[in-house]
Amino acid sequence: MIVISVLGLDQFVVGTYSRKNTENLASLFECDEEEIVFYSPNSMIFHKGVEQTSWQTEIIVRAPKKYAVLESKVVDYLIKTFTDFTINLSVTFSYFEEEHHYEHVNESYPRFIERSNLAEEAMPYDDEEEYGDEANPLDRADLDIDDEEQIYLGDVFAGHEEELEALDAKKDEDCCHDGECCCHHHGHKHQH
């Protein structure tokens, strides 16, 4: 199994990348497509406190040691194809001995869920026929979404200002002693 972990890119970008590039990567690795999976956690990369998503991407390729001889071809391909989505990129290969890799595949089911097995509603992010290759359907105003499913963009605290002030006052009372605040959440000491 070859696992390509992508840190610092949107998960849906990585999903689309996986769909479009797994066949080519399998060819470069000289393996079956079923041997390649992508891992894209909901994560962000930070530098000096500044979020770097899509500016700095870290790719870690974990693969059996036998694939090390193909590394230069694979890294060239990854850099060439991922620079469409990120400004800066680093790729690290991490190899393991196959005798230390174990897996269980349930023969009662297909190895992977395929796009053909999913309902259209389950794939809203990459319906190329309706929205085009680059478009995100969530950006479209004409989506058929019920009012109950709409994201509320108003002030969720409207009408609760007095309750919030009372909670803040209670918080101050609970954490302040001798006229000085000792809590970290205030970020500074203040006098009462």
C-alpha positions in Angstrom: 0.0 0.0 0.0 1.3 3.5 -0.9 -0.2 6.3 1.2 0.2 9.8 -0.1 -0.5 12.3 2.8 -1.2 15.9 1.8 -1.0 18.5 4.5 -1.9 22.2 3.9 -4.4 21.8 1.1 -8.2 21.7 1.1 -9.5 18.1 1.4 -11.7 18.4 -1.7 -8.8 19.6 -3.8 -6.9 16.5 -2.7 -10.0 14.3 -3.5 -10.2 15.8 -7.0 -6.4 15.4 -7.5 -6.6 11.8 -6.4 -9.4 11.0 -8.9 -7.5 12.6 -11.7 -3.9 11.4 -10.9 -4.1 8.0 -9.4 -3.9 6.2 -12.7 -0.7 8.1 -13.7 0.9 7.6 -10.3 0.2 3.9 -10.5 1.9 3.8 -13.8 4.9 5.7 -12.4 5.0 3.3 -9.4 4.5 0.3 -11.7 1.7 -0.9 -9.5 -2.1 -1.4 -9.5 -4.3 1.6 -8.9 -5.7 -0.2 -5.8 -2.2 0.1 -4.2 -2.5 3.9 -4.0 -4.6 5.9 -1.5 -4.5 9.5 -0.4 -4.8 10.9 3.1 -5.9 14.5 3.5 -6.6 15.4 7.1 -8.5 18.6 8.0 -5.4 20.4 8.9 -3.5 23.7 8.4 0.1 24.5 8.3 1.3 27.5 10.3 4.5 29.6 10.2 5.0 32.1 13.0 1.3 32.0 13.8 0.2 32.6 10.2 -1.9 30.0 8.5 -0.3 28.8 5.2 -3.0 26.7 3.5 -2.4 26.5 -0.3 0.8 28.6 0.2 2.9 25.8 1.8 2.0 22.1 1.2 3.8 19.1 2.7 3.4 15.8 1.0 4.6 12.6 2.7 4.7 9.4 0.6 4.8 6.2 2.6 5.6 3.2 0.4 7.2 -0.2 0.5 11.0 0.1 0.1 11.0 -1.6 -3.3 9.5 1.6 -4.8 12.5 3.7 -3.8 14.1 3.2 -7.2 11.2 5.0 -8.8 11.3 8.0 -6.4 12.8 10.6 -8.8 10.1 10.0 -11.4 7.3 10.2 -8.8 8.6 13.3 -7.1 8.9 15.1 -10.5 5.3 14.2 -11.3 4.0 15.3 -7.8 5.8 18.6 -8.0 4.6 19.3 -11.5 1.0 18.4 -10.8 0.6 19.9 -7.3 2.0 23.3 -8.2 -1.3 24.0 -9.9 -2.8 24.1 -6.3 0.0 25.4 -4.1 2.8 28.0 -4.2 5.4 26.1 -2.2 5.7 22.3 -1.9 7.9 19.8 -0.2 7.8 16.0 -0.7 9.2 13.5 1.7 9.4 9.8 1.0 9.2 7.3 3.9 9.8 3.7 3.1 9.1 0.5 5.1 9.8 -3.2 4.7 6.8 -5.0 3.3 7.1 -7.7 5.9 6.1 -5.1 8.5 2.9 -4.1 6.6 -0.3 -6.0 7.4 -3.8 -5.5 6.0 -7.2 -7.2 5.9 -9.4 -7.0 2.9 -13.0 -8.2 3.3 -13.7 -10.3 0.2 -17.4 -9.9 0.7 -17.2 -6.3 -0.4 -15.3 -4.3 -3.1 -11.9 -3.2 -2.0 -12.9 0.5 -2.4 -16.1 2.5 -2.8 -16.2 3.7 -6.4 -17.8 6.8 -7.8 -20.2 4.6 -9.7 -21.5 3.2 -6.4 -22.3 6.7 -5.0 -25.5 8.6 -5.4 -25.1 12.0 -7.1 -26.0 13.8 -3.9 -23.0 12.2 -2.2 -20.6 14.0 -4.7 -21.4 17.7 -4.6 -17.9 18.8 -4.9 -16.8 17.5 -8.3 -19.8 17.2 -10.5 -17.9 18.3 -13.6 -20.7 17.9 -16.1 -23.0 20.4 -14.3 -20.5 22.8 -12.7 -17.3 22.5 -14.8 -13.9 21.2 -13.9 -12.8 24.1 -11.7 -16.1 25.3 -10.2 -17.2 24.5 -6.7 -21.0 24.0 -6.7 -21.2 25.5 -3.2 -20.4 28.8 -4.7 -23.4 28.7 -7.0 -26.5 30.7 -5.9 -28.9 28.4 -7.8 -28.4 25.3 -5.7 -31.6 23.6 -4.6 -31.1 23.8 -0.8 -34.0 23.9 1.7 -34.2 26.9 4.0 -33.6 24.5 6.9 -30.2 23.6 5.4 -29.1 27.2 4.8 -26.2 28.5 6.9 -27.3 31.3 9.2 -25.1 34.4 8.5 -26.8 36.7 11.0 -25.8 37.7 14.6 -26.5 34.5 16.6 -26.0 36.6 19.8 -28.6 39.3 18.9 -31.1 39.7 21.8 -28.7 37.9 24.3 -26.3 40.8 25.0 -27.3 41.1 28.7 -26.8 37.4 29.2 -23.4 37.6 27.6 -22.4 40.5 29.8 -23.5 38.6 32.9 -21.5 35.6 31.9 -18.4 37.8 31.3 -18.9 39.4 34.7 -19.2 36.0 36.4 -16.1 34.8 34.6 -14.2 37.9 35.9 -15.4 37.2 39.5 -14.4 33.6 39.3 -10.8 34.2 38.2 -9.8 37.6 39.7 -8.3 37.9 43.2 -7.1 41.0 45.1 -8.2 43.3 42.2 -6.0 41.6 39.6 -7.1 39.2 36.9 -5.1 35.9 36.9 -6.8 34.2 33.9 -5.0 33.5 30.7 -8.1 34.2 28.6 -7.9 37.9 29.2 -4.4 38.2 27.8 -3.5 40.9 30.3 -4.0 41.9 33.9 -6.5 44.6 34.7 -7.7 46.3 37.8 -11.3 46.2 39.0 
